[in-house]
Amino acid sequence: MAEPESAVEHVQAALGRAPGEELGVTEWFSVDQDLVNRFAECTRDYQWIHVDVARARRESPFGGTIVHGYLVFSLLPHFSYEIGMVPSSIRQAINYGAERCRFPAPVRVPSRIRDRITLLQLEDKGERRVLMTVRHTVEIESEARPALVADTLAMLMV
């Protein structure tokens, strides 16, 4: 009789990827001033560099408004769903936080961004739970440096 598959083996088989391998790259996502303004409304972050188009054109070193870094970060779940980061065989997935988050380059408005997601680690936490760590590298179309590099964690219940 074969031993039952471990929770980590189950997740790795369902993903079809091993740590260090890319899980997927999303489609390009357009970020415009309307989205930035709506995010500012939700978060009450009205810093002029994000919402005052005329002033940003005059005074910003970027020549216009830029996207809130946390708006880019808040799109990570959308990007994760788009590539199917959590296999359908997983009973439940819970956001477990972030280990690292950096914003190497500003995202000018308007721009298109996409996420390149890499599996970093699968850690057995017992009771059929697996802590999955992934790296999100959010690229800006026609830019060399990424907008965001973040390592996020999800607790998966197998």
Secondary structure, 3 states (H helix, E strand, C coil): CCCCCCHHHHHHHHHCCCCCCEEEECCCEEECHHHHHHHHHHHCCCCHHHHCHHHHHHHCCCCCCECCHHHHHHCHHHHHHHHCCCCCCCCEEEEEEEEEEECCCCCECCEEEEEEEEEEEEEEEECCEEEEEEEEEEEECCCCCCCEEEEEEEEEEC
